[in-house]
Amino acid sequence: MNNSSLDVFANVDFPADTAHPEAEALTKRPTWEQAEGRPLPLGVEWIEQEQAFNFAVHAEHAESVTLLLYSSADLVNPLLTFRFDFLHNKSGRIWHCRIPITKIGEARYYAYSVSGQTIPQLHSFDPQKVLLDPYAKCIFFPPGFDRNLAMREGPNAGRAPLGVLTGHRPTFEWAEDRSPHHESDAIVYELHVKGFTKNPNSGVDPSRAGTYAGLVEKIPYLKELGITVVELMPIFQRDPQEADYWGYMPLNFFAPHAQYASTRRADEQHIEFRNMVKAFHEAGIDVALDVVYNHTCEGDHRGPIYSFKGLDSTGYYMLSSDPANPYANYSGTGNTLNFGQAHVRKMVMDSLRYWKRRMHIDGFRFDLASVFSRNADGSLNWGDAPIFSEIAGDPELGRVRLIAEPWDTAAYQLGRGFPGMAWLQWNGRFRDDIRRFVKGDAGMVPEVMRRLYGSDDLFPDSRADAYHAFQSVNYVTSHDGFTLYDLVSYDRKRNWQNGNNNQDGTDENYSWNCGQEGDEGVPTAVRALRRKQVKNFCCLLLLSNGTPMLRAGDEFLNTQFGNNNPYNQDNEIGWLDWNRLRSNEDIFRFFKNMIAFRKNHPSLSRSRFWREDISWYGVGPTVDLSYDSHSLAFCLHGASQDDDDIYVMINAYWEELQFHVQEGTASEWWRIVDTALPSPNDFSDRGVPLEQTKCTVAPRSIVVLCRPKKSDAREGL
């Protein structure tokens, strides 16, 4: 390394007062912060009035820290180095300094070198490693970037990711950008930024396919479908040389993934990302991020040293008592961040504020959120895990949409077991119970009633608890598991191409292939049944109280060919096949109409549970709750919401059933949905008048009726 000492204040100009020579001499003296830097904020801060950068990094157990500044011309030898003196450049656990732009000169990138007492089994402190700032807002990967060098002893200069000095550039113009903030009309749509438009048949300009800009081209499609909230799978910067297509192995929590930008110029991804968010907002669509704060891509003791390990592995990660596996692994990926440490919680809070303030993000879905509940020793804090109160107490974060995946590899906290009282939660029980019921499992009617009602068994609205129905994020499929089409086409996963001998991915899919495995030589009757089952799933999801979430592509029967865990498939398996939209326009039409139906009937999606507005029936006046029952009906009265009445008859049995409508006369009701009918008769925009109160519901089918509210004088709907 090229070690040059910096007189960081030699070229800094300060205001002079010519009338008082003594004062002039005094004002030229640098302030303490100018001389030593300041510990907060962490990361790099551009100070406009001083034309200087402030650097601050948390490294509690480090014995020495050196700042490395690189020019574009030489990514191996630092243009400048600054050795932190703990007597001048350290406050508590934070090392800091301030360097004027005149001293930085042509330097474009920065990193750190840190030494400390080595703990061999942790594979931690290594002063030869070039370390990335955890707070870097933009990350540069040199042409010679090499993951393998970070995984073994020895230097990796010129081959390590670097932070980019960007704070002194013009800011983005947001103009009048505002969050749309959807409530009862919230339709969450989970998508992968690259996979959504990367396929050449996506219709997106090839130069923008698979990018933030590519998503903007698809906004008209999302508007037509009726989506109001897009939930982007992880977009934090990750290691581009790791087989991590999904993005659940983050390198950093502040920088957007550069490889999703249509331009490769450093820092351009910020502009493209912000333009994307702004375009979504202009279209009335919220943007939520799937955020991964529970672990990093550094893995266990065999993984690479990029940042946290080299700065302070014992301060950032939870440790185990097993010398052979020194890093606690509640994430299933090799390491777990230690939320018992205040500086780790602060880093997450700073990251969330950054994405909210600087990127205008409207909500966050937290991967494996139960990790937030863990104390430093790994035990669960069931009472008052600090980060939840810190988020709730923040004036900005307390108002955004917060969604939890309320479990990790060793804890399941769905419902009131989760410490985030006001958070929405992915409802895995809804997913499993609806899947089992639709496939024909016995004993599911009572459970399905609970899920349709809003899962008050998990989110009770008692005086003591007072949960809301919308806190249940209802879904049948997500990125993690079969697509909706594969759910009705495969009994067994086909994950061989993932390279794990078909051992990865869950075996508990609760799927049913409708009579034949896969897609080869499938009889017409089986294909028809699959389409009907997809519509049944769509119906139950969008007729349920709670917040519905769709997986991108399910609305046109996208397939992953039976792969239920394509986390490393950056190819046609993981990309949406837009040809299937053209071949399955009838399914798209059904989804679009069901979404519109839900939005037009606020009685379905409420802040509170349905309570006295719901009446449960069976084929007759009482619902059959027996183990062998596969059917039920209900009438949701809409008067309290100034809405129509909705009558739903659900037959998950393999033979047709005769239902008797239990309320009103036949002339009052109009049939809107019959999943047994082919398109366009499966959904009628205006409704088909009911001829008699006895209705034949075909095997494995759902019929939905509407009774217009008294003030509605229309003929039909």
N, C-alpha and C positions, 0 to 999 in steps of 0.2 A: 504494500500500500504506500502511496505517496503522502507522507505526513507533512503538512504545512501548517504553521501556527497562524491564527487569524487575529489581527487587531480589529475587532468587529465594528469599532466606532470611529475609525480613522477618517472615513469619508462621509460621515453623517453630518448634515448641516442642521443647525438649530437657530431659532430666531435670536436676533441681537437687539440690544437696547443701547444705542449710541450715547444716550444721555447719562447713562450710569455705567462707567467702565467696570466697577466692581460687580454690578449685576450681570454685565455682559460675560464676564469670566465665569460667573456662577451658572448662568443658563447654558453655557457651552458644556458644562459638566454633564455627562449622561446620567439619566435617572437610574435607579437600581434595576428597574425592568429592562431598560435599554442596555445596561451593562451585563446583566445576568440572564435575561429572558424571564418569562413568567410561566408558572406550571399549568395554567389553565387559559384557554381551552387546550385539550390534548390534540396532538396532530400538528399540522402546519397551519398557521394563521398569517394571512397577509395584512400588514398594518399600513394602510394607505398613507397616513400622515407622516409616517417615518420612512416609507418606501423600504420596508424591511419585512423579513419573514421571522416569525417566532416558531421554534420547534420545541415540542414537549412530548415525552414518551414515558410511560409507566413501566418501570423495571425494578421491582422491589429488591430482589436479591442479587442484582448485578453489582459487580465490583468495579467495573469500568464500562463506559459507553462512549462510542465515537460516532459522530455524524459524518456520513460520506456523501459528497456531492459530485455528480457525474455530468459531463457534457455529452451531447449527442455524438460527438466525434470519437469518444473513448469511453466505452462502457465497462472497461476492466479496471483502469487506474483512475481513482477519484481526482477530479479537478481540484477539489479542496477537501480537507478533513478538519474536523473540529473535535478535539478531545475534551469531553466534559470534565470539569473540575468539581468534585462534589462539594467543596467549600464555597463555590460560587454558582454552580449550575445545577444544584439539586435542592429540591424542597420536598421533604418527606420521602415519598417513594417515586417521585417524578423527577426526571432529568430534563433540563430545559436550557435553551440559549436563544439569542436573537442575532440575526445576520442581515445586514443591509444588502439591498439588491446590487449595490456597487461592488460588493465583495463577492457576490455570487457569480457575477459576470455571465459566462456562457453556460453555467450549470443548468441543467434541465430536469434532472432526476435526483432522487435522494434515497438513502437507506441508512442502516445502522450496523455497527459491529459491537457486540456485547460479550464481555467475559465475566465469569463468575465461578463459584465452586461447583465443579462438575459432579453430577450424580449419574454415574455410568448407565445404570439400568433405565434411566429416563431418556437418554439420548438427547440431552438438553443443551446447556451452554457450549458454544463452539465459536470462539472469536474469529475463526476463518470464514464463517458463514456471513454472507450479506443478507441482512434482515429487513423485511418489509415493515413499515409503520402500520400498526393495526388500524390507525385512523386515516390512512391514505384514501383520498377521494377519487383518485384516478391511478390506475396501475399499468405500467409499461412492461411488456415481456420482450427482452432482447431477442434478436434473431437466433442467438445461440442458446436460448433458454433450455435448461436441462433438468427435468424432475429428478433424474437418478443421482445427480451430483448432490442434491439436497438431502438425499437419503443415506449418504455415507460420509465418513470423515473426510476433511480436506476442504480447500477453498472452492467457491463456486462463483467468483467474481466474473462478471460478464455473462453469466448463465442464470442469474437470479432475478425474480421480479422486483421492480423498483417503483417507488412512489413518484408521481409527477408533480412538479411545482406549477400549480395552476391558479392559485387564489388571486393573482394580480391581473387576471384577464377580465374583460367586460362580463357583466352578469346577464342572465337570460331575461328577456322581456315577457313577463307573464300576462301583462295587460290586466283585463278584468276576469281572469280565470278564477272559477269557483267550483267547489265540490257540489255535484247534483244532490247527494244525500237522499238515497231511496230508502223507504220504509216498507209499507205493505206491498209495494210493487217490486221489491227486491227479487231479482232472478240472478243468482250467482252462476257464473260460467267459468269453470276452471280450464285454463289453456296453457300450452307450452309455447313461449315466444317463438322459438325456432320451428318447432314441429307444426305449428299452425299454418305456416305459409311456405315452408321449405320445398315441399313437393312441387315439381315443375307443373303439375296440373292444378295448382292453387289459383292460377289466374293473376298472380302478383308479378309485377315486373321482375325479371330475373336478378337485376341489380339490387333489389330490395327484399327478395325472398328470404325468409328465415330471420328477419330483423325487426327492430322496433318500428322502423318505417313501413315494413311490410304489413304490420298489424293495422296501421292507419288505413291502408287500402281496403281492409276487410271490415271497417266500421259499418259501411252500408249493409253488409250481410248480417252483422250482429244486431243492427237496428231492426232489420226486417224480422229476424227471429224473435226479437223482443227482450234481448239481454239488457239488464240495467247495471250489473256489477261484473266486471271482468276480474278474475283472480289469477294473477300471473304466477306460474310455477317459478321457483327461485331464480332471481336475476342478479344476486350478489356475484361479484367476480369470483371465479373459481379457477382451478388449475387446468389450463387447456390441454395438458398432456395426460390428465387422469380420465379414465373411462367413466365420466360422470355426466351423461347426457341430460338427465333430469335436473341437475344442479343442486343436489342436496349435500354437497361437500364443499362448503364455502371456504375461500381463502381469506376473505375480508368482508366486513359488514357495512362498508360505506360506498364502495365503488360499484357502479353498474357493470355487468358483464360486457367487456369490450367486444367480444366476438359476436354479439347480437346487433352490432351497429353496421350499417351498410357502408360506412367509411372506416378505414383503419387508422386514420389520423388520431393521435393521442388527444384525449379530452373531447373529441367530437361525439362520443357516445352519450355524453351528458346532454348535449343539445338535442340529439335525436331522441333520447329518452323523454326529455321534457316536452318536445314537440308532440310525441305520442300521447303523453298524459293530457296535454292541452287539447289535442284533437278529440280524445275520448270525452273530456269534460264538455267540449262544445257540442258533442252529440248526445249529452245527457247521460253519460255512462260513468259510474264510479270505477276507480282503479284500486284494487287491493293487491298486496304483495304476499306471497307465501314466503315467510322469512324463517331462516334456519339459524338460530342462535344457540342451539344446544351442543354443537360440536363444530370442529373445523376439519379441513382436508389434511391436516398434519397427521392424523391417524394416531396409532399407538407408538411404542418405542421403536418400531421398525419403520415408521413413516418419515416423511421429509421434515426438515427444519426450514420453515419459511419465515416465521414471524413469532408467534406466541411462545413456542418452545425455546427459541433462542433468547427471547427477552426475559422470560421467567416461567418456566414450565410448571413449577410448583405453585405459582401465584395465579395462573390462568386456568389450570385444569384440575379436576378432581383426581385424587390418587387412590389406589387400592392397597390392600395389605398383602397382595400376592406379588412377590418379587418377579415372578415370570411374566406377569401382566400388570405392570406398575400403574397404568392409567385406568381409572374406573371407566366402564363402558356401558352407560345407560342409554346410549344412542344407537348402539349396534354398529358403530362405524369406527371404533378404536379409541375415542376419547370423549370426554364430557366436560363442558365448561363449568367452572365452579361458581355457582350463583350465591354461595355463602360468602364470597368475596365482594366487598363494596365496589371495587374498581371494575369488576366484571359486570356488575349490574349497571354501573355508570356508563360503561361502554355500550351496553345494549340501549339504555335510555338515550344516550347521545346519538346512536344510530337511528333509532325510531324518530327522534326529533328532526334529524337531518332529512330523512325521507319524507317526513310530513312538511317541514318548512321549505326545504330547497327543491324537492321534487314533487310536491303537492299530492302526495299519495293519500288516499281516502280511508284505507284500512289495512289491517295486517292479519294474516293467518299464520299462527305460530306452530311450526313443526315440532312434534314431540314435546308439547308444552309442559308436561308433568316434570320435566327436568328443572323448570323454574321453581318447583316446589322442594327441591332437594337441598338439604343442608350440606355443609362442607364435608361431613363424613358420609354422605350418600343417603342418609335417612330422609324420609319424607316429612316435610313440615305441613301438617294437615290444617294448622290453625291460621298462621299469619306469615306466609312466605313474603319477605320484604319487597321483592320486586313488584308484586301485585299492588301493594299500597302505593309504591312509588309511581307506577303507571297511572293508577286511579287518581292520585293527587296532582298529576301534571295537568295544567289548564288546557293544553292542546291534546295530549294523547288520551285523556279521559273522555274525549268527545268523538274519537274516531271509531270505526267499526273494528273491534278486536275479536278474532276468531281463534279458538284453541283446538288443536288436536289433543284431547285431554288424556293422553297416555304417553308412556315411553316403553322401553323394553321390559321394565319390571314393575310398572305401576299402571293402573287403570282407574281414572278419576272422573269418568263421565258423569255429568249432572252435578248434583250438589256436592259431590266429593271433590270438585275442582275449586281451588281457592279464588279464582277470578269471578267474583259474584255477578258482575254485570256483563261478563264476556259471553259471546256466542260460542257454541261448541259443535264440532263435527259429531253427529249422532250416529255412532257405529251400530247401535242397537236398531235404529230405524233401518239402516242398510240391511242388516242381517235378517230382521224379522220380515221385512217386505220381500226380500229375496226368497226366503223359505216359504212364505205364504203363496207367492205367485207360482213357484215351481210345484206346489202341491203338497208340502209337508203338512202332517196332521198337527192338531193342537195349537194352531197359530191364530185363530180368530180373536181371542182376548188380547193377544199382543198387538195385532194389527189395529184393533180399536184404539189402543193406547197411542200407537204411533200416529194414526190419523188425527187424533185429538190434540196432539202436540207434545206427547211424552211427559205428562204431568207426574208420572212416577219418578222420572229422573229430574224434572224441573218443577217441583211442587210450588203451587201458589198459595200455600198456607200463610197464615199471619207471620209465622216465624221466618219463612224462607222468601216468599213473595217473588218467585221467578216469573219470567214472561215466556209465552209460547214461542216468540220469535227467536229466543236464545238457542233453540234446537235447529241446527243446520241439517236439514234433511237431505239425504242423497242416497242413490242406489249404486252409483259407480263414482270413482275418482281416478286420478292417475295411478293410484296404488291398487292394482287388481285388473280384472277383465274389463274390457269395454262392454257397453250394454249389449251389443250384438254378440260378442264372444260369450257373454253370460248366458245367452240362450242357444249357443252353438257348440259349446264344449263342456264336457263333464270333468275334464282333466286339463291342467295347465300344460303348455308346450313351450318350455323355457330353455330348450337345449342351446339355442343360439347365444344365450347369455354367457356361456362358458363355465357354468357351475354345475354341470351334470344334472340339470333339471332339479337341483336341490334348493334353489332360491325361489322366492315368491310363496305366498300362502297356499296351503292345500284345502283350506276351508272356504271355498268360494260360494257354496250354496247355489251352484249353477245347475242348469239342466239343458241338454242339447236338443230337446224336443223330439228325440227319437233317432237321431243319427249324429255321430261325432264329426265335427269339422264341416268343411264346405265342398267336399268332393262327391259328386254324384248324388246330391241331396234331392229326394223326391219333392214334388211340388207341394204336397200337403205339409211336409215338414217346414218348408220355407214359409208357407202361409202362417203356420202356427208360430214360428219365430217372430214374424212381423206383428202378430197379434199380441204376443207376450211383451214385446217392446212397447207397444201402445199401452198395455196394462200397467207396466212399470211407470210410464210417463204419466198416466192418469193418477195413479195412487200418489206419486210424488207431488204433483201440482194441485191435488185436491186436499192435501194435508195441511194442517195448521203448523206454522213454523217458517223457516227461511229455506227455500229450495235451492239446491245446487245441482247443476248439470255438468257433465264432463264433455269437453269439446269433441265434436264429431259423432256423439251418440245420436244426434238428431238426424243423421243420415247414414246410420249403421256402419260407422267406421270400424275396422277390424285390426287387431294386432295378431291375427292368425293363431289365437290361443295363448299368446305370451302374456302372462299376468304380472310381469315385473321387468319391462324392457328399459331398465334404468341406464343401460349402456348401449342402447340401440339407436344411434344417430343415423337412421336410414329409413327405408320405406316402412319398417315395422313401427318406428316411433313417430313418423310423420303422418299427418292426416292425408287420406286419399280423397281428393275432391271429386274424382270421377264417381265416387259413390253417392255424392249429392245429386248428380244428374241421373243416376240409376235408381235412386230412392227418394224421389221428390215427394212421393205420397207420405213417407214418414216425416220428412221435413215439414210438410204442410200440417200434419197432425200435431207435431210439437209446437209449431208456431201458433196454431189455433188454440191449443191448450194453454199456452203461456198467456195469450190474449184473454182467454176465458178467465184465468185466475186474476189477471190485472183488473178485469171488468167487474169482478165480484170480490170486493174487499172483505166480505163476510168470511171468506176462506182464510185469509191471512190476517191475523189480529195480534195486537199487542198482548191480549189476554186469551185465556182459554175459552172454548165455546160455551161451556157450562149449560145453562138452561135453554140455549138456542139449538142444541143438538138432541135429536131423538133417534135412538138405535132400533133397528128392526132386523128381521131375517127375511126369508121368503114370505113369511106371514107377519103377524103383529109382534113377535118376540124374536130376538136374535138367538141363534143356536150356538151356545158356548161350549158344546161338547167336544171331546177330543177329535172326533171324526168329522166335525163340521168344516166346510170349506167355503162358506158363503156368509154374507151379511149385507145389510142395507142401512142407510141412514138418511135422515132429512135434516138439513142445516137451514134453520130459519133466519132470514136476512133482515127482518124488520128493524132490529136494533141497530143495524148498520146501514139502514136505508137501502137495502139490497133485495134481490130476488131470493126466493127459496130454491134450494138445490136438493134434489133427491138422487141418491147414488145406489145402484144395485151391483153388487160385486159377486161374481161366480168364479171361484178358483177351482171348481170341481171339473172333472173330465166328462161330465154329461150335462145336457141342458137342464135348467131349472126354471120353474114357474114362480115368478115373484108377483106379489100383490101389493100395489102401491097403497100405503096405509093412510095417506092424507089427501083430502080433497077429492074432486071428481076428475075423470080422465080429461075432460075439456080444459081443465086448468093447467095441464102440464104439456110441455113441449120437449121432445127428445133432442138433445144436443149431441150426445156421444153414444156410439155403439161400436166398441172396438172389434166386434166380429165382422162388421161390414167392410167391404173394400172402399178405398178412396174414390170419390169424395164423400161417400155416404157415411163414413165412419165419424165425421164431424160435420154437423150442419150449422152454418152461420146463423140462420134465422130460426132454426128449429123445425122439427116435424111434429105435428099435433098427435097427441096420444089418443088412440081410438078406444082403449079400454084400460081399466086399472090392472088387469092381469097382463103381465109382460113375460114373454119367453126370453130368457137370457141364455145365449149360446154357451157351450162349454168354454171355460177359461176366457171369460169376457166380462166387460164392465159396461154398464149403461148409465148415462147421466141425464137426468131430467131437470128442467127449469120451470118454475112457476113465477111469472112476472109479478112484481110488487103491485099493490093495489093502485098506485098512482100511475102505473104504466098502462096506457091505453092502446099500445101497439097490437097489431095482429101478428102474432109470432114474435120472434126475438131478432 
